[in-house]
């Protein structure tokens, strides 16, 4: 492993950036796949049997911290007259939105806490503080992305239909400025996520027409309007003459959340080592092969407790993709065991520090802006 | 005009709540914060603290509860749902109140008396763990198993086992009010030791001339080898009860016991319209062997096919889903889901549904055709 150094200009030439298939990528035998499946199933069963009060207490505490931060953030933004308390308010509100989206919303909507039978923690009822409504998220993320992870053409999260991230996607002149799309997607991430289900690329190529998207669009406008009302009408209006100050504070808080959430999510599947798959490879795949694809298509981030919580434990993207409905606070203890299973089968366990992983994401977006020769 | 305005205001409030708090009920946003400060605080439900526990018989205990001020009281014979957290899993069960409304008026407490069900998850946990100072959630009291407001004529009671609890509430209340009407009780239990409140009933009978009781034990000891398949209620018992010419009869016990008692009452010429019943649990599910039916849980992309359908709740759980559910007997509506198509039978009333889209309670619905349900 190289340490995270600034890449020099020479290295940044697209032809010099290589995304080798990750080491140890020879497919396993059917017996090995069956045994891999058993190992992961056993690990899963062991953790599920141990779920209990402490997991609920953990999530309730996270929710309490998020609520206190949101209340503190909005109060500070409202009453601040100098930059320091204002920015503190922005930070608190931004962190509360990050916690709501990542550690609470994303995890609860995966059904990680459905077993508690608590309607407030149930995936069916949960709604979050972002433009994408919960129903649309569960369709595009829980179903499409988690089922067809990194299958080009089926997992629409792979490049979000605006980024070309591998040779499997044909190059197009518009791809040459995809760094700009990447930046825009990061800045307006919550709206990008909300618009994801529109499948604009499939509208353009005529796979279906706008009429079929009507129920989705209704949900999009309903939820989007509520978010705009909250952050850009209601709380600013409460401040009367300081309307614009509060509006700015809320916009900055949303921006902070958008940048962070997008960075974490891109690190999950677009890093140097994360692999993509074709539909043919994945036809009739067994559960063992599904585990294998989840494992190879995801990458982790190394860091402390704070990084894990602020990333919604997506720093354990591998564990999350293997076991999306296990409470995320368990991924930390599962990590070493997953790593041991990887070693047993000679499979890579992709992990690295945040900046290094994010660096490889930027490199990948940059590299595939340019046409590549077919191999 | 007025109703249109109030409907509009209600919709506006729901919309504002959902935009500010991401939930239609603002209380849900604050619930865990309140609970974190004081477990008795809640914006959503009544809480109650256990202030006393008493062993009644070998397998029956009474818990005395002190509810918060928003609990509105009850009429003798009514029941409450209690919700408790068993290792992080919320479970709701329904229990009749055994104490008199008089006790609630004097010291603000109520009591529930609960028999430990063999292998019962909730009652077993209560017997082992629920102790003084623990806090549980309780619903407002409900139920029609109550004395008429204008009492004329005497009352007859038939109880079996723990079916005595709502009747005990009424006896205590009648006694505290110097027996405004005469009452006669038939109480069946397996052995002498199994009479819950046995000595109190005898004491009440001695002090109140207008109250008579007949405690009938089926066996001299608890030797289960000699247990008969049905309760030993017979025509002589009924004849003795009817001698006092009761205006109304209150019947509470297990389902088979109640069926026998009712048929005996009918044979003796008593009008069944004047029999009040309190059901404990669901009647045994009639399995009708027929063509296999397929239930599709559309939100989870899961389906199950069987020719011996259970309740939809059981079927969902057996398919590995965790729908929210409460009382599991059709009372609390926690498990309400949208049926998109297909026909179901209500296992309590036997009523058949239409084929159209409608909300159903999955705990008391069993499919009679292929069913699509939003779960």
Interface residues (C-beta under 8 A of the other chain):
Chain A: X51 X52 X53 X54 X55 X56 X57 X60 X61 X63 X64 X67 X68 X111 X114 X115 X116 X117 X118 X119 X120 X122 X124 X125 X127 X128 X129 X138 X143 X225 X226 X227 X229 X230 X234
Chain B: X15 X16 X18 X19 X20 X22 X23 X28 X29 X30 X31 X32 X33 X35 X36 X85 X87 X88 X89 X90 X91 X299 X301 X321 X322 X323 X324 X325 X334 X375
